[in-house]
């Protein structure tokens, strides 16, 4: 089998079919080596073709709250009422202390919360 860079959607789909065949190859075998190389090529193609973008920090907080069945009061208890109002309306930026609390208590990844975002007045 000849493995080469994946450049097209058709090559990507063929690679997915081939990796399915190699999935259970014994570690150390030639097939397993092909599996590892093919997995790397597929991952690189997916990164280029289907990049994953993270939401801005406020969207991430809204999403987390929705997924966990939390309400405004839960956020207010964590970071304070006035802060919660200002943060959710994008009138104020998250502070390092707020980010730490959200990471520790709600397990929202820090790299999502520290991402730059526009405040209300920046969006006009």
C-alpha positions as CSV (number, residue, x, y, z in Angstrom):
1,X,0.0,0.0,0.0
2,X,1.2,3.5,-0.9
3,X,0.5,6.2,1.7
4,X,0.6,9.8,0.5
5,X,-0.6,13.2,1.7
6,X,-4.4,13.6,1.7
7,X,-5.3,16.5,-0.6
8,X,-8.9,16.0,-1.6
9,X,-12.2,15.0,-0.1
10,X,-12.2,11.8,-2.1
11,X,-8.7,10.8,-0.8
12,X,-9.9,11.6,2.7
13,X,-12.9,9.3,2.4
14,X,-10.7,6.5,1.0
15,X,-8.3,7.0,3.9
16,X,-11.1,6.7,6.4
17,X,-12.1,3.4,4.7
18,X,-8.6,2.1,4.9
19,X,-8.1,3.1,8.5
20,X,-11.2,1.1,9.4
21,X,-9.5,-1.9,7.9
22,X,-6.3,-1.3,9.8
23,X,-8.0,-0.4,13.1
24,X,-7.3,-3.6,15.0
25,X,-3.9,-4.4,13.6
26,X,-1.5,-5.8,16.2
27,X,0.9,-3.2,17.6
28,X,4.4,-3.5,16.0
29,X,3.1,-4.9,12.7
30,X,3.5,-3.2,9.4
31,X,-0.2,-2.7,9.3
32,X,-0.1,-0.9,12.6
33,X,2.6,1.4,11.4
34,X,0.4,2.2,8.3
35,X,-2.5,2.8,10.7
36,X,-0.4,5.4,12.7
37,X,0.8,7.2,9.7
38,X,-2.7,7.3,8.1
39,X,-4.2,8.5,11.4
40,X,-1.7,11.4,11.4
41,X,-2.5,12.3,7.8
42,X,-6.3,12.2,8.5
43,X,-5.9,14.4,11.5
44,X,-3.9,17.0,9.5
45,X,-6.5,17.0,6.7
46,X,-9.3,17.5,9.2
47,X,-7.5,20.3,10.9
48,X,-7.2,22.2,7.6
49,X,-10.6,21.3,6.1
50,X,-12.7,21.3,9.3
51,X,-11.1,23.7,11.8
52,X,-12.6,23.7,15.2
53,X,-13.2,27.2,16.5
54,X,-14.0,27.8,20.2
55,X,-16.8,30.1,21.2
56,X,-16.0,33.4,22.8
57,X,-15.8,33.1,26.6
58,X,-19.3,34.5,27.2
59,X,-20.9,32.1,24.7
60,X,-19.0,29.3,26.4
61,X,-20.5,30.3,29.8
62,X,-24.0,30.5,28.3
63,X,-23.4,27.0,26.7
64,X,-22.2,25.5,29.9
65,X,-25.0,26.9,31.9
66,X,-27.5,25.6,29.4
67,X,-26.0,22.1,29.3
68,X,-25.8,21.9,33.1
69,X,-29.3,23.3,33.7
70,X,-27.8,26.3,35.5
71,X,-29.5,29.7,35.8
72,X,-28.3,33.3,36.3
73,X,-28.4,32.8,40.1
74,X,-25.8,30.1,39.9
75,X,-23.4,32.4,38.1
76,X,-24.1,35.2,40.5
77,X,-23.3,33.0,43.4
78,X,-20.0,32.1,41.8
79,X,-18.7,35.5,40.6
80,X,-21.2,38.0,42.2
81,X,-24.5,39.5,41.0
82,X,-23.2,42.8,39.6
83,X,-20.3,41.0,37.8
84,X,-22.7,38.4,36.4
85,X,-25.0,41.0,34.8
86,X,-22.1,43.0,33.3
87,X,-20.3,39.9,32.1
88,X,-23.3,38.3,30.4
89,X,-24.2,41.6,28.7
90,X,-20.5,42.0,27.6
91,X,-20.2,45.3,29.4
92,X,-17.3,44.1,31.5
93,X,-14.4,41.6,30.9
94,X,-13.8,38.5,32.9
95,X,-11.1,39.0,35.6
96,X,-8.5,36.5,36.4
97,X,-10.3,35.7,39.7
98,X,-13.5,35.0,37.8
99,X,-11.7,32.9,35.3
100,X,-10.1,30.8,38.1
101,X,-13.5,30.3,39.7
102,X,-15.1,29.2,36.5
103,X,-12.3,26.8,35.8
104,X,-12.2,25.3,39.3
105,X,-15.9,25.1,40.0
106,X,-17.4,24.6,36.5
107,X,-14.4,23.0,34.7
108,X,-14.7,25.4,31.8
109,X,-11.2,25.3,30.2
110,X,-9.0,28.3,30.9
111,X,-8.0,28.5,27.2
112,X,-11.6,29.2,26.3
113,X,-12.2,31.8,29.0
114,X,-9.0,33.8,28.3
115,X,-9.8,34.1,24.6
116,X,-10.2,37.7,23.5
117,X,-13.8,38.9,22.9
118,X,-15.5,42.1,22.1
119,X,-17.4,44.1,24.6
120,X,-20.8,45.6,23.8
121,X,-19.4,49.0,22.8
122,X,-16.7,47.3,20.6
123,X,-19.3,45.7,18.4
124,X,-20.9,48.9,17.1
